[in-house]
Amino acid sequence: MRFLLLLLFPLFAQAQPTLAERPGEYLYSIIDAQSKALGIKVSPFRGYVKAGVAGVSVVDNTHAPGTAVGVFGIAEGKGGNHAGEVVGVYGMAQKNGIHWATGLHGECLLQDGEADSKGVKDEGGLCIGANIELIGNNQHSDFIGLNIQPRSGAHDVVGLQLQNPETYRYAISAPNSFWKFGQADDVSFCMRFVPDRQTLEFWRGCGKPDATRHGWLNMNWGSPDVQLNR
């Protein structure tokens, strides 16, 4: 009951950050202003982060691996009579000004490897801004790692933007995979690198049993450096 009150109290109180600490976990929630049944009053305060719901979790991986999740959402869809949507975490940003807006924002803050106040160092692992996992074996469903779908009225869209090129080792890494760059009717056109021959190959009908190769470039060690557009 006490835990439930900690979650609900900010919904009915003026904006004040609350931090509840228990052994091994943290609960951190902020509500910017009083919530009403038919709307939200905007706080008059300026210059700080305002969050409808915020969560902080800490896990100690010293003796065993664990997972710390700030905000966790689970959605389950049942029944197959009608098409619908199932969304674990949904974000929507309403942009009404010159500010920067995003429906979903992720950051990974990497430690510099120096020991903290407890003598703990970050000595490896990965720092990922957004991680997508696809799990299941339903042969009737397709998998899409990232879907970008501009709606009516959108213009000058950049589908994928990679900034600060000097920081990359590889801008995109998808070794030995088909890259689809064109389609005519239901026929896909792709290219891929074949490691055992060290060739860059161009394919028609890639991903299908009757796929055919229509050209390749020898990129093996010692192959000549030639001009391709002659």
C-alpha positions in Angstrom: 0.0 0.0 0.0 2.8 2.4 0.9 4.5 1.7 -2.5 1.2 2.4 -4.3 0.8 5.7 -2.5 4.3 6.8 -3.6 3.2 6.3 -7.2 -0.1 8.1 -6.9 0.9 11.0 -4.6 2.5 13.1 -7.4 -0.6 12.8 -9.5 -2.5 15.0 -7.0 0.2 17.2 -5.6 2.0 20.3 -7.0 5.2 19.5 -8.9 7.8 18.3 -6.4 10.3 15.5 -7.3 10.0 12.6 -4.9 12.6 9.9 -4.3 11.8 6.7 -2.5 14.8 4.5 -1.8 14.6 0.9 -0.7 17.5 -1.7 -0.6 18.5 -2.5 -4.2 16.1 -0.2 -6.0 15.0 3.4 -6.6 11.6 4.9 -7.4 11.7 8.4 -8.8 8.6 10.1 -10.1 7.9 13.7 -11.2 4.5 15.2 -12.2 4.8 18.7 -13.4 1.4 19.9 -12.2 -1.9 18.8 -10.8 -3.7 16.3 -12.9 -7.4 16.8 -13.5 -9.9 14.4 -14.9 -10.4 16.4 -18.1 -7.0 18.1 -18.5 -3.7 19.2 -17.0 -2.7 22.5 -15.5 0.6 23.7 -16.7 3.2 24.5 -14.0 4.4 28.2 -14.0 8.0 27.1 -13.3 10.6 27.4 -16.0 14.0 25.9 -16.7 13.9 22.4 -15.5 13.0 19.0 -16.8 9.3 18.2 -16.7 8.2 14.7 -16.9 4.8 13.2 -16.8 6.1 9.9 -15.4 9.8 9.3 -14.7 11.5 6.2 -13.3 15.1 5.5 -12.1 16.4 2.0 -11.3 19.8 0.9 -10.1 21.2 -2.6 -10.2 24.4 -3.9 -8.7 26.2 -6.3 -11.2 29.2 -6.9 -9.0 28.3 -10.5 -8.1 25.7 -11.4 -10.7 24.3 -9.9 -13.9 21.1 -8.0 -13.7 18.9 -5.6 -15.6 17.9 -2.1 -14.5 14.8 -0.7 -16.2 13.7 2.9 -15.6 10.2 2.5 -17.2 8.9 -0.9 -18.3 5.8 -1.5 -20.3 4.1 -4.7 -21.4 1.2 -4.9 -23.8 -0.5 -8.1 -25.0 -2.9 -8.5 -27.9 -5.4 -11.4 -28.1 -7.8 -12.5 -30.7 -7.4 -12.6 -34.5 -10.7 -11.3 -35.9 -9.7 -7.7 -36.3 -6.4 -5.9 -37.1 -5.2 -3.7 -34.2 -2.1 -2.5 -32.5 -0.2 -3.6 -29.5 2.4 -1.1 -28.1 4.6 -1.7 -25.0 5.7 1.9 -24.7 4.2 4.7 -26.8 5.6 8.2 -27.1 4.0 11.2 -28.8 5.4 14.7 -29.0 3.2 17.6 -30.1 5.4 20.3 -31.7 3.9 23.8 -31.5 7.0 26.0 -31.9 10.6 26.2 -33.1 11.8 23.7 -30.4 13.2 20.3 -31.0 10.6 17.5 -30.7 10.8 13.7 -30.7 8.3 11.0 -30.0 11.0 8.7 -28.5 14.4 9.8 -27.2 17.2 7.5 -25.9 20.6 8.4 -24.5 23.4 6.2 -23.2 25.7 8.0 -20.8 29.1 6.3 -21.0 31.5 6.5 -18.0 35.1 7.5 -18.9 36.7 4.5 -17.3 37.9 6.4 -14.2 37.0 4.9 -10.8 34.0 6.5 -9.1 33.6 7.3 -5.4 33.2 3.6 -4.7 36.2 2.5 -6.8 34.1 1.0 -9.6 35.2 1.4 -13.2 33.5 1.1 -16.5 35.9 -1.2 -18.3 34.0 -2.6 -21.2 30.6 -3.6 -22.6 28.4 -1.6 -24.9 26.7 1.8 -24.9 23.6 1.6 -27.1 21.2 4.5 -27.6 18.3 2.3 -28.8 18.3 -1.5 -28.8 15.6 -3.5 -30.7 15.1 -7.2 -30.2 12.8 -9.4 -32.4 11.8 -12.7 -30.7 9.4 -15.4 -31.9 9.0 -18.1 -34.5 5.6 -17.4 -36.1 6.0 -18.2 -39.7 2.9 -16.1 -40.6 4.3 -12.8 -39.3 7.2 -10.7 -40.8 9.8 -9.0 -38.7 10.8 -5.3 -39.2 13.6 -4.0 -36.9 12.8 -0.3 -37.5 9.8 1.1 -39.5 9.8 4.7 -40.6 6.4 5.8 -41.9 5.9 9.5 -42.9 2.2 10.4 -42.9 0.2 12.6 -45.2 1.6 16.2 -45.3 5.2 15.3 -44.3 7.8 16.8 -46.7 11.5 16.8 -47.2 11.8 13.7 -45.0 15.3 12.3 -44.3 14.6 8.6 -43.5 17.8 8.0 -41.5 20.3 10.7 -40.5 23.7 10.0 -39.1 25.5 13.0 -37.7 29.1 13.8 -36.8 30.8 11.5 -39.4 34.2 11.9 -37.8 33.1 9.8 -34.8 32.2 6.6 -36.7 34.2 3.5 -37.2 31.4 2.3 -39.4 28.3 4.5 -40.2 26.3 1.3 -40.8 27.4 -2.2 -40.1 25.5 -5.1 -41.7 28.3 -7.6 -42.7 27.6 -10.1 -45.5 23.9 -9.2 -45.7 21.7 -8.3 -48.7 21.1 -4.6 -49.2 18.0 -3.9 -51.1 18.3 -0.8 -53.2 15.6 -1.2 -55.8 12.4 -3.0 -56.8 10.3 -3.5 -60.0 6.9 -5.0 -59.4 7.6 -7.8 -56.9 11.2 -8.2 -57.9 13.9 -6.9 -55.5 17.4 -5.8 -56.5 20.2 -6.1 -53.9 23.9 -6.2 -53.4 25.9 -8.0 -50.8 29.6 -8.9 -49.9 30.6 -12.5 -50.0 33.5 -13.1 -47.6 34.9 -16.4 -48.9 35.4 -14.9 -52.4 35.8 -11.3 -51.2 33.5 -10.1 -53.9 30.7 -7.4 -54.0 27.8 -9.0 -55.8 24.7 -7.6 -57.4 21.5 -9.7 -57.4 18.1 -9.8 -59.0 15.2 -11.4 -57.0 17.3 -11.5 -53.8 15.6 -13.4 -51.0 13.9 -15.8 -53.4 14.8 -19.3 -54.5 15.2 -18.2 -58.1 17.5 -15.3 -57.3 20.2 -14.7 -59.9 23.5 -12.8 -59.8 24.1 -10.2 -62.5 27.5 -8.8 -61.7 30.3 -8.7 -59.2 33.4 -6.8 -58.2 36.6 -8.5 -57.1 37.8 -6.9 -53.9 40.3 -9.6 -52.9 43.8 -8.6 -51.8 45.9 -7.8 -54.9 42.9 -7.1 -57.2 43.4 -4.1 -59.4 42.1 -0.7 -58.5 40.0 0.2 -61.6 37.7 3.0 -62.6 34.1 1.7 -62.6 32.4 4.5 -64.6 34.4 4.2 -67.8 
